[in-house]
Amino acid sequence: MLKRKLGAGLLLALAVSLIASQVFAGQIFFNVIVPKFGGTANTDVTTKNTTMQQWEVSSIAVGNNYTVSFRPYSGSGGAVGSWVNGITGSYINAPYSPSQSVGALIYLKVKNQPLTRVNVQVSGYFNSR
């Protein structure tokens, strides 16, 4: 009887965790250090989970309020959108180009400006939608 209850509880916990991971699969938190003089850093890869053809970056925080640029890339490494500048407090909502299908693996590349002479810490939320 106890084994059955433990087994049922474990199965329920697994099901809930799988459902929760699917609901939030498109959005990730990132916190990267972007190298100086135009250097780049990548976020973790996430899975696109809707048919919307927009990507977004929110709750952006950029060290010393420098300007950085954001661009989405496919899991295979090709750019799937244009560079968009952002600073602390800005919000980005931009189209994919070319279109990306549900299930596509997407990551965000963050780039420092060519004349910025320091490494810059950048954090926020990236949603591949």
C-alpha positions in Angstrom: 0.0 0.0 0.0 2.8 2.4 0.9 4.7 1.6 -2.2 1.7 2.3 -4.3 1.2 5.7 -2.7 4.8 6.6 -3.1 4.7 5.5 -6.7 1.6 7.5 -7.4 3.1 10.6 -5.7 6.3 10.3 -7.7 4.3 10.0 -10.9 2.2 13.0 -10.1 5.3 15.1 -9.2 6.9 14.1 -12.5 3.8 15.0 -14.5 3.5 18.5 -12.8 7.2 19.2 -13.4 6.9 18.3 -17.1 3.8 20.5 -17.5 5.5 23.4 -15.7 8.7 23.1 -17.9 6.6 23.3 -21.1 4.6 26.3 -19.9 7.8 28.4 -19.3 10.0 26.8 -22.0 10.1 29.9 -24.2 11.3 32.3 -21.5 14.7 32.3 -19.7 16.5 34.6 -17.4 20.0 35.5 -18.5 23.0 37.2 -16.7 26.1 37.5 -18.9 29.3 39.5 -18.9 29.8 41.0 -22.4 33.5 41.5 -23.3 34.7 45.0 -24.2 35.3 46.5 -27.7 32.3 44.8 -29.5 32.6 41.5 -27.7 29.6 39.1 -27.5 28.1 36.7 -25.0 25.3 34.2 -25.5 22.4 33.2 -23.4 21.3 29.7 -22.8 19.3 28.0 -25.6 15.5 27.9 -25.2 12.7 26.3 -27.2 10.2 28.4 -29.2 6.8 27.3 -27.9 4.2 29.5 -29.9 3.5 30.3 -33.5 4.1 34.0 -32.8 6.9 35.4 -35.0 8.2 37.9 -32.4 11.0 37.6 -29.8 11.3 39.8 -26.8 13.8 40.9 -24.1 12.4 42.5 -20.9 13.6 43.6 -17.5 16.9 44.6 -19.1 19.7 45.7 -16.7 23.0 46.9 -18.3 25.9 47.8 -16.1 26.6 51.5 -15.8 23.7 52.0 -18.3 25.9 51.3 -21.3 24.2 50.5 -24.6 24.3 46.9 -25.9 22.8 45.1 -28.8 20.6 42.0 -28.8 20.0 39.5 -31.7 18.4 36.1 -31.8 20.1 33.1 -33.3 18.9 29.6 -34.1 20.4 26.6 -32.3 22.5 25.9 -35.4 24.1 29.3 -35.1 22.5 31.4 -37.9 21.0 34.8 -37.1 17.1 34.8 -37.1 16.6 38.5 -36.5 18.2 41.9 -36.6 20.4 43.6 -34.0 18.3 45.8 -31.6 19.9 48.2 -29.2 18.9 48.3 -25.5 19.8 50.0 -22.2 18.7 49.5 -18.7 14.9 49.6 -18.5 14.2 49.2 -22.2 11.9 46.6 -23.7 12.5 44.9 -27.0 9.8 43.2 -29.1 11.0 42.4 -32.7 10.2 40.0 -35.5 12.0 36.9 -36.5 13.5 36.9 -40.0 13.2 34.3 -41.3 10.2 32.8 -39.6 10.8 30.2 -36.8 8.7 27.2 -36.2 7.4 25.9 -32.9 10.1 23.7 -31.3 13.0 25.7 -32.8 16.0 26.1 -30.6 16.8 29.8 -30.1 19.4 31.7 -28.1 20.2 35.4 -27.7 23.5 37.0 -28.5 24.4 40.2 -26.6 27.0 42.5 -28.1 29.0 45.4 -26.6 29.5 48.5 -28.6 32.8 48.7 -30.5 34.1 51.7 -28.5 33.1 50.5 -25.0 36.4 49.9 -23.2 35.0 47.8 -20.4 33.3 44.4 -19.9 29.6 45.0 -19.2 27.2 42.9 -17.2 23.8 42.4 -18.8 20.8 40.6 -17.4 17.1 40.3 -18.2 14.5 37.9 -19.6 14.6 36.5 -23.1 11.4 35.1 -24.5 11.6 33.2 -27.8 7.8 32.8 -27.8 
